[in-house]
Amino acid sequence: MFEKKMTQERNQAKEQKGEKGLSIVKTLLIPALLAAVTVCALYAALQQKNTREDLKTMVLCLKQDVAAHTYVEAGETDAYFTSVKVEKAAVPENAVKSLSELPEGGFYVENDMKASQMLLAEDISDEDAAMAKYKNGYEITSFNAAEFADGVNGALRKGDVVDVYALDPATKELGLMAEDVYVAEVYDNSGKKITEPDEIATSFTVYVTGEEVEKINEAVCNGGIQLYQKTV
């Protein structure tokens, strides 16, 4: 009986020891497994992030709306452009990707551009045909024109280039007074500067060369001014 009892006690001690050892293993193993899973998850997330970043590139975008034929002085590029990271798949080959790709001197923005719009190589130029006539100087004047809500006059905006016609009092026909005139600003019938696309322009501030001043004055005096927008 004594031996049997001793044997039972030894077996019970072994079982308790085994259970204790298993408990220790569980205590150590479970946190280790959790840590390993966390590390793997973080690694996978970082790999996925790196993969996404590899699919992106930097491009230049407009900070603000810019009218066609706007001249950007050297040193003013930060006021007009900002670097933005976008998906490579959305970037055409002719996109301007950094400020270093811009002309070192001043340059023209050739097209009307909206804030956040991506800048393309053909959107800028060292020379601008519409503005070349003003290299030797120009004067600024304003005048009213016939109001047509859905016509060319009403839809004109800053940066447009127009031919100016006015009524000839002798023939009662429209005569060409000046060509390729740059529209510097537009206003509604209350004299308020237009900022919205659906507003109707009725008066215009334009650039005129010295040679054009007399003809523009004649147009203003004759009245019946009609503006023809240049599309090229």
ABEGO torsion letter per residue (X at the ends): XAAAAAAAAAAAAAAAAAAAAAAAAAAAAAAAAAAAAAAAAAAAAAAAAAAAAAABBBBBBBABBBBBGBBBBBGAAAAABBBBBBBAAABBAABBABAAABBABBBBBABBBBBGBBBBAAABBABBAAAAAAAAEBBBBBBBBBBBAABAAAABBBGBBBBBBBBBAAAGBBBBABBGBBBABBBBAAGBBBABAABBBABBBBBBBAAAAAAAAAAAAAEGBBBBBBAX
